[in-house]
């Protein structure tokens, strides 16, 4: 087996990295090398979209993109539709538009470069997957830290956060951020995670300072 030093996953990916680390620990009591797991604004148990509040809920976004008629003539069209009609934030609308590509049929316009039907099925699997057992008894050598977005759609204020801490895992608060941490506060996210990279972090991985030009 190959054991990466760090695993980082956001939302759906948070459960993916927990599942990977759980598989690493199957049948062993101690890993040959430490593995640091970062779970970005995701909870280990079952998730239901109806229980998530706020703007930019993942299931709502997936549904909106699945039902938008294609091809779209301009990327800006879907951005406008998502913000004006779907109620999504400008940042998420811009990010969604990056997943469009020129229509390969040659008929003009843009289509999705991702399989939204497959994403929908994977999201349903994500909702139903329960990984509390992993957090209860991770193999020796695995450390898990969670990042909770300050304006998260998840119900972090309930028993889940308390139980995560009671099991010996850290929960870090990322301020000024909703669920989409990579668009809302990437600099703050980097500042929380970067120390776990160790002393060998290359200069190009350090957070860039804002330009004064």
N, C-alpha and C positions, 0 to 999 in steps of 0.2 A: 504494500500500500504506500501511496504518497501522502504525506501529511503537510499541508500548507501551514505557514506560521500564523496567518491571519485570514479569517473569513469575514466578509462584510456583506450584509444583505438588507435591502430596504423593502418594507411592506411584504409582498409575496416572497421576495428574496430573503426576507428575514426568517421565514419558516424553512426556506430551502437550505440556508446555512445551518440552522438548528438540526434539520434532518440529516445533513451531511455529517455534522459532528456526532450525532447520535449513532450513525453507522460506523464512524471511526471507533467508537467505544464499545461496539458489540463484541463480546467475548474477550475483552482485555480489561485489566484493572488500571494500567498506566500506559500512556502513549509514549512512543520513543522520542518525541519532541513536543514542547508545549504548543498548543493551538489556541489562539485568541479569537473568539467569536463576537462580532458586533451585530446586534439586531436593531435596525433603524425603524422606529415607530411601527412596531408590530408586536402583537401579543401571542403567547404560545398556544392558547386554547382555541376553541371554536369561535368564529367571528360571524356575525350576522349583519348584513348591510343595514337592515332596519334599525339596528341599535347604534349606528354611527350617525353622529350629528354633524352639522356644519357644511361648509362648501367643499366642492371638489371631491366628493366621495368616489372611490375607485370604481365601484360597480356602476354608478351613474355615468361616469365617463366612458367606460367600456360599452355600455348600452347605447349611449349617444353616438359613439363612433361607429358601432355596428349598423345602426339604422340610418346613418347619413347617406344619401344617394350619391353614387359615384358614376363617372369621374367628376371631381370638383375642378372647376376651371382655373381657379387661383387659390394658392394656399391661404391667402388672406380671407377668402370667403368662409372657410370653415372656422377660422379664428373668430371672425365676426359673429358667426352663428353660435359658436360655443359660449361666447360671452353675453351676447344679446338675448338669445333664446334659451340656452342651456343653463345660464347662471354660473358658469365657471369663471375662474379668475383669469386675468390676462396672461399671467405666467404659464398656467397650465395649458391654455389655448395655444400659446406659442410653442410649447414643448410638444403638444399633440401634432401640430403641423409639421414638425421635423420628421414624422414618420410617414410622410407622403413622398411618393416618387413619381416621375413622369410615367404616364400611361404606356406600358410596353406594347400595347396593341397598335400604337401609332395614331390613335384616334384623337389625341390631344388631351389636355387636362392632366390631373393627378389621381393616383389610386394609392391605397395603403401598401406599404412594403412589409407589413407584418400580417400574420394570420389572426384576425380578430376573433374568429370563431374558436380557434384553438386557445387563444388568450382567455376567452370567456369560460371555456371548460376548465382550464387550469385555475382560474379564479374561484370557481365553485369548489374545486378540490382544496384550494387554500383555505377557504372558509371553514371546511369541515375537518381539517387536519388538527389533531390535538398532540402537542409535544410537551405537555407538562411532565410526563414520565422522564424525558431527557433531562429537564432541569432538576428533577428530584435526585438523580444519581448520574451525573456526567462522569465519564472516565477521568481518572487522575491525570492532570496535564491540560485539561480543557477549562478555560475560563470564559465566562459569558457576561457581556455587558449590554444593556439595553439603552437606547436613546429615545426619550419621550419628547415629542414635539409639543411646545407650549400650547398650541392651538390644535392639537391632534383631534382627528375625528373619532378616535377610539376612546373608550371609557376608562382612561388611565386612573382616574381618581378613585375608582372602586377597589375591590379586594385583590384584583390581579397584581397591581403594583406592590401591595403589601406582601403578597405571597411570594413574588419574585425575590424581594429583598429578604424575606424570611428563609428562603432557600439558599441564601448566600451570594446572590448575584447583584451587580450594581445597576442602578437606573439613573442615567444622567438626563437632566432637563435641557433641551435645546430651546432657548428663548427666541421670540420673534419668528416663529415658524409654525406653519400648518403641517399637514401630513406629508406634503411634497417637499421634504427637507432639502433636496438637491437644488430646488429653485428658490425656496424661501430664505434660507440662511446657509448657503454652502460654506462661507467662511467660518461661521460658528461651529458648524459640523466638523470641519477640518480641525479646528482648535481642540475639540473634544477627543477626536480619534488619533490625531498625530502622535501624541506621546507613546502610544502602543506600538508605533513603527520601530522604536528603538533608536539607538544612537547612530545607526548607519543610514539614516534617511538622506537621500541625495538632495542637493540644492533645488533641483527642479520640482521636488515634491513639496517644498515649503510654500506656505500660502503667499500668493502674490500680493504686493501692496498696491493700493489704488493709484492709478496714474494721476498726475497733477496737470496733464496737458488737456 
